[in-house]
Amino acid sequence: MKSLFKSLIIVFALFISINAKSQDKLYAYYKVTTTGSVTDVATKIKEQLKTHEFMYLGAYHPEGKADMYVITFTKKQLYGLAIYGKTHKALASILKFGIIKKGNTVTVSLLNPEYIFYAYFRNTTGSYDKLKVISDETHTILKAVGTGFKGFGGQLSKSELKKYHYMMGMPYFTDPVDLNEMPSFENACETIEKNLKAGKGHTSRVYRLKFTKSQIAIYGVALKDKEDGERYFLPVIGEDHIAAMPYELIVIGKKVMMLHGKYRLALHWPELSMGQFMKIVSTPGYIEDTMEALTK
């Protein structure tokens, strides 16, 4: 009898442990569906952002397609935490909605902020409770613009996100690509902005979030090259994840850096198969070369 009781206790403990781990997993994205034009839906989102005191940063059409749209935004309470320490975790400041229209159906997606927070902040903050409030607010906005709210795009646990890498030998969050070191922070920003304005490397600026006092600036860059840019790699790895775009580069002091493509693309497409990854094997290098050219 004692043996049976002990077995039941063990089974119960395992059930609790498995259930806890399941609850610990975070979806990479959430989505709802609605109807109307892309413009009308984007207007509703922007109104909701204003109502919930988020700061709109910029928007664009990925791949140059009118039926695809990404809105970027942030919040003071978020970037106040993200820029502390002056590291590339400041990239967590950028939040994103994606809009795709197919036929009469419009799907609005959200890159789940909490998913990104655990990946980028890792163990450098004790404010996950405050960050979750911000994430929950974005979920409220998403629910206000459509119906059928649900997660998609893969799940990872909080502990997996903090140490995420796609597979053995692949880069971590702590392995950013150093693109260039400039004479000064302002020189770096001026150079990047001049090149983006000129469309160097078939790019354009989607947004800029700049903190002059902290000497941090984040740029969202549209990758418009017809052969190697978004038109090439997004259809291969999944356009449903357009809320992952645009790609970012970040200036910290005199240094300009970006997340390694093999980390960033895998993180934002966690269900990506090795076969799919191999089809875009040149993409991380293309993105690095394009971003580096913006610093010269």
Order of alpha helices (4+ residues) and beta strands (2+ residues): alpha-beta-alpha-beta-beta-alpha-beta-beta-alpha-alpha-beta-alpha-beta-alpha-beta-beta-alpha-beta-beta-alpha-alpha-alpha
